[in-house]
Amino acid sequence: MFLKRTITKNVNIMQLFKPKYACIHALTRNTEQSSPEYSTINESEVSKFSQIANEWWSPNGPVKLLHTMNPLRISYIREQLKNKKIGDEVSSSSYHHHHPFRGLRMLDIGCGGGVLTEALVRLGGSVIGVDASDENIKIAKLHAKKDPILHGNLEYQCITAEKLLKQGETFDVVCAMEIIEHVNNPVEFLKACAGLVKPGGGYLFLSTISRTPLSYILTILLAENTFKIVPQGTHDFQKYLRPDELQKIIENIKNDDKWGKVIDITGIGLNPITSKWCKLPDWIPGKFDVNYFLTAQRI
């Protein structure tokens, strides 16, 4: 009853836990790769994050949860790529401990101010960070100038995934972290992301929030409305995707044949005592009920 009272009375409680877009119900059908003419940009979301552009690098600002999550994101990507074959190359993690992404061309979609992007470069990647917000890209470029180590291996562009796909770009690694829940059409967006992954073993890394009662309580009732950890309106619960839905989207993308497969799904959580993110062990019930990472590989 508590959850139901928090919803506008005109909204049926059962409708709340259905995905926002009708296209999600067609996940079991094979889908052709995204048309590059289609835009998944949500202008209100772009505007919302543009307004906080100046605070992207404030560790206690409106995106502080991304700062605290970033070490785990990097650790997860590093772990998934360790000694993995990408095309004709093998990830050099075992040979370059301090630069495990050396030799990899990487894309960070929805890079914001560059929190993840810069970390990928510092670990040896050649990285392009893209965002639909020009304000975010300006802040990212300004911050990058502070560290000479980043020069030469980092580029920022105000461009969409769909436009990059139209240009024929491909990458060894594509990251779309904490962005799926902010786009207009997650299926089309994910198809564009998948099309940017290099054939023959490239990787796609995703992170998002599952659509469950627990995630509603934690991310909206508590994080937004009660404790104001993130600005109100940051999340739209009906845009959340469960892991099984996300996996179906990825594995039903149609290339010449099958695009690829999901090779890992890992549940993560925030320790309220240490304020650090961690991977959730298998014995925890509902470990995929809130935040999770997903790795897919293109064949």
Secondary structure, DSSP 8 states (H G I E B T S, - for coil): -HHHHTS-TTS-HHHHTS-SSGGGGGTTS-EE---TT-----HHHHHHHHTTGGGTT-TTSTTHHHHHHHHHHHHHHHHHHTT-EETTEE-GGGT-TT-TTTT-EEEEET-TTTHHHHHHHHTT-EEEEE-S-HHHHHHHHHHHTT-GGGTTSEEEE---HHHHHHTT--BSEEEEES-GGGSS-HHHHHHHHHHTB-TTT-EEEEEEE--SHHHHIIIIIIIIIIS-SS-TTS--GGG---HHHHHHHHHTEESSSB-EEEEEEEEEEE-TTT--EEE--TTSTTTTSSEEEEEEEE-
